[in-house]
Amino acid sequence: MKKQDILNLKLNPTDKPDYYYLVIDEYILILAFMPFYRLAIMSSVTYKKSLADYLNRLYIHNDDIRRAYLIEHDLGIVLNYRRMDQKEFEAILKNLVITLKELNIHTVDRFTKQPGVLYPAFMAEDIEIVSRQSFAKQEREHQPKKSKNTGLLSALLLGLIGSWMFAHYHKLGLIVSLSGIILGLCTFFGYLWLGERMDKKGIISSVVISAVDLLIGQVFATAISIKDGLAASTKNTMHLSTFETLPLVPHFLVEQDVVSAMIPYLALTLLLAIITILICFHFYKKAHLLKNTYILYDQR
């Protein structure tokens, strides 16, 4: 039997790849395709030793079943579907449901362990069987507690690393634009450090903060240039610190020649920062697309 043969049994898809659910009468079964033609059939049910004995016998007498267990309320059957035909597979499902009915076994909530009106649900990267009340409680308790404002602050502070690199190595010419990569990394992960999950607003915030940090770096780069220029013109008789030359920076930034010289460096550095942020977001989105996502499948 092939994977498609099983899917043709009208399995209901979930948002987790290769995970499906099947509702037979009152019983909810979660089916998960695994490597090497393995299929796991799982559910949460009331515990009875007679059910555990049935699963043990099923494992012993069927060579295609690799594992069958009942651990507390977790029921599981792992089989090799490649070695089965469709009738065998359907018989396993049918006999399982018949046995559950004969033993008066019920599907139970994954968290409360109580029967009732239950639904399969996607809960933070896992597929669980829950009631509406448990679903709402788990969703409420596991939502991110971080603040967007603290994310902006941490992005601004961590981005100062890129600012320092831009200011410190500004004499290298266009090579200093590579500091935009560090700037983009720092603002992106700085936002995630104390902020909410990254989204389009987070991307825009990271870009704006990168621009702010870059301007801070440019101010200090100009102050360093002024300090070095004064030291050279006075033959090192005037010793000023970078902070002492900061008040002179606004006078230089209004000079058209100075601004025209700065724009290519700033533009290329910011462009590299933006590209870095977008690349980071691409990989972040793939890895965290469904993290902290809760979906109740109530169409039964």
Phi, psi and omega per residue, in radians:
M1 nan 2.442 3.131
K2 -1.729 2.908 3.130
K3 -1.021 -0.708 -3.107
Q4 -1.114 -0.550 3.106
D5 -1.093 -0.646 3.115
I6 -1.259 -0.717 3.127
L7 -1.104 -0.503 3.123
N8 -1.204 -0.151 3.089
L9 -1.383 0.257 3.096
K10 1.137 0.839 3.032
L11 -1.249 2.584 3.107
N12 -1.616 2.167 -3.120
P13 -1.301 2.711 3.009
T14 -2.065 3.102 -3.141
D15 -1.430 -0.077 3.065
K16 -1.643 2.183 -3.101
P17 -0.945 2.346 3.086
D18 1.200 0.251 3.073
Y19 -1.973 2.303 -3.121
Y20 -2.359 2.903 3.026
Y21 -2.336 2.664 -3.112
L22 -2.367 2.260 3.132
V23 -1.914 2.048 3.099
I24 -2.110 1.961 -3.021
D25 0.987 -2.102 -3.139
E26 -1.645 -0.052 -2.998
Y27 -1.635 2.321 3.104
I28 -1.875 2.136 3.130
L29 -2.015 2.307 3.070
I30 -1.741 2.201 -3.139
L31 -1.994 2.239 -3.100
A32 -2.220 2.154 3.083
F33 -1.455 2.316 -3.093
M34 -2.162 2.963 3.125
P35 -1.064 2.810 3.071
F36 1.074 0.688 3.040
Y37 1.049 0.562 3.083
R38 -1.655 2.509 3.061
L39 -2.290 2.234 3.102
A40 -1.801 2.271 3.042
I41 -1.912 2.076 -3.007
M42 -2.292 2.711 3.071
S43 -2.857 2.923 3.021
S44 -1.971 2.097 -3.027
V45 -2.397 2.918 3.042
T46 -1.182 2.497 -3.058
Y47 -1.523 2.300 2.974
K48 -2.530 2.414 -3.119
K49 -1.098 -0.566 3.128
S50 -1.097 -0.568 3.080
L51 -1.245 -0.700 3.091
A52 -1.075 -0.686 3.105
D53 -1.132 -0.712 3.112
Y54 -1.059 -0.755 -3.135
L55 -1.166 -0.641 3.086
N56 -1.097 -0.759 3.127
R57 -1.146 -0.672 3.115
L58 -1.055 -0.732 3.136
Y59 -1.177 -0.713 -3.077
I60 -1.206 -0.671 -3.002
H61 -1.683 0.021 -3.142
N62 -2.240 1.941 -3.078
D63 -1.190 -0.363 -3.117
D64 -1.461 -0.155 3.103
I65 -1.646 2.076 -3.058
R66 -1.511 -0.443 3.141
R67 -2.824 2.482 3.043
A68 -2.525 2.237 -3.019
Y69 -2.624 2.778 2.959
L70 -2.412 1.748 -3.123
I71 -1.889 1.889 -3.016
E72 0.980 -1.906 -3.121
H73 -1.855 0.063 -3.086
D74 -1.645 1.994 3.104
L75 -1.750 2.418 3.130
G76 -2.643 2.441 3.036
I77 -2.322 2.162 3.119
V78 -1.991 2.152 -3.065
L79 -2.323 2.833 3.065
N80 -1.716 1.745 -3.050
Y81 -1.286 -0.320 -3.129
R82 -1.142 -0.520 -3.084
R83 -1.595 -0.010 -3.115
M84 -1.845 2.782 2.901
D85 -1.792 3.006 -3.013
Q86 -1.126 -0.621 -3.134
K87 -1.141 -0.697 3.105
E88 -1.085 -0.771 -3.123
F89 -1.117 -0.792 3.129
E90 -1.119 -0.581 3.117
A91 -1.163 -0.676 3.106
I92 -1.081 -0.785 3.120
L93 -1.117 -0.788 -3.106
K94 -1.100 -0.817 -3.133
N95 -1.157 -0.589 3.098
L96 -1.104 -0.815 3.140
V97 -1.139 -0.725 3.107
I98 -1.053 -0.767 3.129
T99 -1.107 -0.737 3.115
L100 -1.050 -0.696 3.129
K101 -1.199 -0.784 -3.109
E102 -1.099 -0.601 -3.122
L103 -1.566 0.082 -3.137
N104 0.997 0.784 3.101
I105 -1.597 2.445 3.128
H106 -2.141 2.636 2.975
T107 -1.231 2.398 -3.091
V108 -2.173 2.766 3.073
D109 -1.102 2.354 -3.099
R110 -1.072 -0.473 -3.040
F111 -1.829 -0.746 -3.119
T112 -1.543 -0.286 -3.114
K113 1.117 0.428 -3.121
Q114 -1.971 2.521 3.068
P115 -1.317 3.009 -3.132
G116 2.661 -2.790 3.076
V117 -1.424 1.906 -2.991
L118 -2.103 2.790 -3.105
Y119 -2.479 2.590 2.932
P120 -1.280 2.583 -3.097
A121 -2.596 2.533 2.994
F122 -1.558 2.078 -3.046
M123 -2.325 1.728 3.083
A124 0.908 0.946 3.037
E125 1.421 0.056 3.090
D126 -2.138 2.686 3.061
I127 -1.804 2.105 -3.096
E128 -2.207 2.850 3.045
I129 -1.885 2.075 -2.994
V130 -2.516 2.876 2.952
S131 -1.544 2.953 3.107
R132 -1.086 -0.652 -3.121
Q133 -1.148 -0.780 3.125
S134 -1.144 -0.685 3.127
F135 -1.053 -0.845 -3.116
A136 -1.106 -0.692 -3.131
K137 -1.152 -0.812 -3.133
Q138 -1.147 -0.685 3.126
E139 -1.115 -0.717 -3.126
R140 -1.170 -0.724 -3.064
E141 -1.295 -0.436 -3.036
H142 -1.851 0.176 3.052
Q143 -1.246 2.552 -3.119
P144 -1.010 2.360 3.142
K145 -1.697 0.027 -3.057
K146 -1.349 2.749 -3.107
S147 -1.837 2.491 3.097
K148 -1.142 -0.604 -3.126
N149 -1.128 -0.738 3.110
T150 -1.183 -0.513 3.074
G151 -1.151 -0.706 3.094
L152 -1.113 -0.711 -3.140
L153 -1.138 -0.802 -3.123
S154 -1.166 -0.597 3.084
A155 -1.148 -0.725 3.137
L156 -1.107 -0.790 -3.091
L157 -1.215 -0.775 -3.120
L158 -1.214 -0.522 3.115
G159 -1.171 -0.302 3.107
L160 -1.112 -0.343 3.055
I161 -1.093 -0.792 3.084
G162 -1.143 -0.632 3.092
S163 -1.071 -0.767 -3.134
W164 -1.085 -0.740 3.140
M165 -1.112 -0.722 3.132
F166 -1.099 -0.761 -3.111
A167 -1.226 -0.721 -3.030
H168 -1.252 -0.589 -3.052
Y169 -1.945 0.402 -3.058
H170 -1.138 -0.354 -3.122
K171 -1.330 -0.122 -3.124
L172 -1.379 -0.044 -3.136
G173 1.430 -2.527 -3.076
L174 -1.124 -0.315 3.107
I175 -1.053 -0.506 -3.134
V176 -1.103 -0.335 3.126
S177 -1.094 -0.382 3.092
L178 -1.095 -0.330 3.074
S179 -1.116 -0.289 3.072
G180 -1.089 -0.525 3.093
I181 -1.138 -0.809 3.102
I182 -1.112 -0.706 3.138
L183 -1.075 -0.778 3.124
G184 -1.110 -0.754 3.115
L185 -1.092 -0.750 -3.081
C186 -1.171 -0.761 -3.131
T187 -1.237 -0.637 3.133
F188 -1.120 -0.963 -3.102
F189 -1.314 -0.411 3.024
G190 -1.133 -0.702 3.097
Y191 -1.119 -0.703 3.133
L192 -1.248 -0.473 -3.045
W193 -1.016 -0.914 -3.114
L194 -2.071 0.059 -3.081
G195 -1.843 -3.020 3.127
E196 -1.325 -3.120 3.086
R197 -1.114 2.630 -3.075
M198 -1.303 2.301 3.059
D199 -2.492 -2.875 -3.110
K200 -1.097 -0.666 3.097
K201 -1.128 -0.654 3.100
G202 -1.143 -0.650 3.101
I203 -1.108 -0.829 3.140
I204 -1.085 -0.730 3.126
S205 -1.095 -0.721 3.138
S206 -1.120 -0.692 3.128
V207 -1.164 -0.782 3.137
V208 -1.084 -0.767 -3.139
I209 -1.162 -0.623 3.067
S210 -1.052 -0.731 3.124
A211 -1.125 -0.720 3.123
V212 -1.120 -0.820 3.130
D213 -1.106 -0.619 3.128
L214 -1.160 -0.694 3.088
L215 -1.129 -0.657 3.069
I216 -1.080 -0.745 3.100
G217 -1.086 -0.687 3.132
Q218 -1.157 -0.661 3.097
V219 -1.055 -0.801 -3.139
F220 -1.232 -0.593 3.076
A221 -1.100 -0.703 3.101
T222 -1.153 -0.719 3.123
A223 -1.092 -0.682 3.108
I224 -1.153 -0.717 3.115
S225 -1.104 -0.714 3.107
I226 -1.101 -0.770 3.137
K227 -1.057 -0.819 -3.135
D228 -1.161 -0.635 3.127
G229 -1.162 -0.729 3.103
L230 -1.146 -0.684 3.139
A231 -1.128 -0.686 -3.137
A232 -1.235 -0.701 -3.090
S233 -1.243 -0.460 3.133
T234 -1.774 0.191 3.134
K235 0.934 0.813 3.056
N236 1.109 0.375 3.064
T237 -1.536 -0.311 3.110
M238 -1.904 2.035 -3.106
H239 -1.961 1.799 3.114
L240 -2.030 2.567 3.069
S241 -1.484 2.910 3.112
T242 -1.056 -0.687 -3.119
F243 -1.195 -0.519 3.127
E244 -1.266 -0.428 3.126
T245 -1.603 -0.106 3.138
L246 -0.996 -0.711 3.129
P247 -1.066 -0.351 -3.135
L248 -1.462 -0.246 -3.058
V249 -1.023 -0.823 -3.115
P250 -0.973 -0.570 3.141
H251 -1.160 -0.538 -3.133
F252 -1.452 -0.563 -3.069
L253 -1.270 -0.221 3.090
V254 -1.571 -0.122 3.108
E255 -1.332 2.197 -3.081
Q256 -1.074 -0.670 3.137
D257 -1.118 -0.710 -3.136
V258 -1.151 -0.803 -3.140
V259 -1.094 -0.747 3.141
S260 -1.097 -0.569 3.125
A261 -1.307 -0.538 -3.083
M262 -1.369 -0.604 -2.968
I263 -0.977 -0.794 3.134
P264 -1.043 -0.708 3.137
Y265 -1.151 -0.802 -3.125
L266 -1.134 -0.752 -3.095
A267 -1.121 -0.799 -3.121
L268 -1.179 -0.701 3.117
T269 -1.105 -0.789 3.130
L270 -1.153 -0.642 3.105
L271 -1.084 -0.772 3.102
L272 -1.127 -0.629 3.105
A273 -1.127 -0.752 3.135
I274 -1.129 -0.776 3.122
I275 -1.059 -0.733 3.124
T276 -1.090 -0.754 3.134
I277 -1.091 -0.752 -3.137
L278 -1.158 -0.678 3.091
I279 -1.134 -0.760 3.110
C280 -1.065 -0.716 -3.133
F281 -1.151 -0.632 3.118
H282 -1.039 -0.844 -3.136
F283 -1.263 -0.621 3.102
Y284 -1.085 -0.756 -3.098
K285 -1.114 -0.685 3.136
K286 -1.158 -0.640 -3.083
A287 -1.469 -0.450 -3.036
H288 -2.143 0.385 -3.059
L289 -1.000 -0.712 -3.071
L290 -1.986 0.226 3.107
K291 -1.208 2.375 -3.096
N292 1.077 0.401 3.093
T293 -1.736 2.370 -3.124
Y294 -2.225 2.143 -3.109
I295 -2.340 2.155 3.096
L296 -1.705 2.154 -3.135
Y297 -1.602 1.630 -3.029
D298 -1.814 0.129 3.085
Q299 -1.632 1.611 -3.058
R300 -1.890 nan nan
